[in-house]
Amino acid sequence: LVIEETPGETDDTYAVEIGAFRKKNRDLNAQEKVITKLKLPVEIVEQWNDYHVIITGFNNKTEINKYIPELARMGYSEIYVLKNYKKIQ
């Protein structure tokens, strides 16, 4: 998966959702794994009885591309890019 960067996206921010789990301990495990291995900020958002694991803090899609192979090796095959993500309060 390669995401193309287009000019003019400099004001946008990006996040990546790597999974949604029914059980809280599975998302906590995923959060700990990403923080430990990749040193990236991870939020857990509860929505519709699922816990979504979201890696935040990307300034462009090119930054995301360098992490996708490592996330896949860690077992996260369904990766969703979220543009201008803001945590739901």
C-alpha positions in Angstrom: 0.0 0.0 0.0 1.5 3.3 -1.1 -0.3 6.6 -0.5 0.4 9.4 -2.9 1.1 12.9 -1.5 -0.5 15.7 -3.5 0.7 19.4 -3.3 -1.3 21.7 -1.1 -1.9 19.2 1.8 0.4 21.0 4.2 -2.3 22.1 6.6 -3.8 18.6 6.9 -3.0 16.2 9.7 -3.3 12.4 9.5 -3.9 9.4 11.8 -3.9 5.7 11.1 -6.5 3.3 12.5 -4.9 -0.2 12.8 -7.7 -2.1 14.4 -11.1 -2.1 16.2 -11.6 -4.7 19.0 -14.5 -5.8 21.1 -12.3 -6.5 24.1 -10.4 -3.7 25.8 -7.3 -5.8 26.6 -6.7 -6.4 22.9 -6.6 -2.7 22.1 -4.4 -2.0 25.1 -2.0 -4.7 23.8 -1.9 -3.1 20.4 -1.4 0.3 21.9 1.6 -0.9 24.0 3.1 -2.7 21.0 3.0 0.3 18.8 4.3 2.7 21.5 7.2 0.3 22.4 8.2 -0.7 18.9 7.5 2.4 16.8 7.6 5.2 19.5 4.4 6.7 18.1 1.4 8.3 20.0 -1.6 5.9 20.1 -5.2 6.8 21.2 -7.9 4.3 22.0 -11.4 5.5 21.0 -14.5 3.7 22.1 -17.3 3.8 19.5 -20.2 1.5 18.9 -19.0 -1.1 21.4 -15.6 -1.4 19.8 -12.3 0.0 20.8 -10.5 1.6 17.9 -6.7 1.8 18.0 -5.5 5.0 16.3 -1.9 6.2 15.7 -1.8 10.0 15.7 0.6 12.8 14.8 1.3 12.4 11.1 1.8 15.6 9.1 1.6 14.0 5.7 0.8 10.7 4.0 4.5 10.1 3.1 5.3 9.8 6.8 2.6 7.1 7.1 4.2 5.1 4.2 7.4 4.4 6.1 5.4 2.8 8.9 3.0 0.6 6.9 5.5 -2.3 6.3 6.3 -2.4 10.0 2.7 -2.3 11.0 2.0 -5.2 8.6 4.8 -7.2 10.1 3.3 -6.6 13.5 0.1 -8.2 12.2 -2.0 -5.2 11.4 -3.3 -5.8 7.8 -6.3 -3.5 7.8 -4.9 0.0 8.0 -7.1 3.0 7.5 -5.8 6.5 6.9 -7.8 9.2 8.7 -7.5 12.8 7.4 -7.7 15.6 9.9 -8.6 13.2 12.7 -9.7 14.7 16.0 -10.5 12.6 19.0 -14.2 12.4 19.8 -14.8 13.7 23.3 
